Amino acid sequence: MRAFEGQRSDNQPVKRSRAEKEKLLRELRETLAGMKSHASLSLRQSVQKRVADLEAELGTAASGGH
């Protein structure tokens, strides 16, 4: 069965509210802080990148929103 335009399975980013993004950022920081020393470098880097992306997005939203 083929996907139709706008269906959830389309490869589109999930739209989150500012509160949801802040919660996700907090959880990612906790995950990063709780990672063991033997956690893979690629996993650690991907979480760090996601944190940086969210911080940049929230910073942009904060300065550009009001």
Stockholm file with secondary structure:
# STOCKHOLM 1.0

chainA/1-66         MRAFEGQRSDNQPVKRSRAEKEKLLRELRETLAGMKSHASLSLRQSVQKRVADLEAELGTAASGGH
#=GR chainA/1-66 SS CCCCTTCTTSSCCCCCCHHHHHHHHHHHHHHHHHCCTTSCHHHHHHHHHHHHHHHHHHHHHHHHHC
#=GC SS_cons        CCCCTTCTTSSCCCCCCHHHHHHHHHHHHHHHHHCCTTSCHHHHHHHHHHHHHHHHHHHHHHHHHC
//
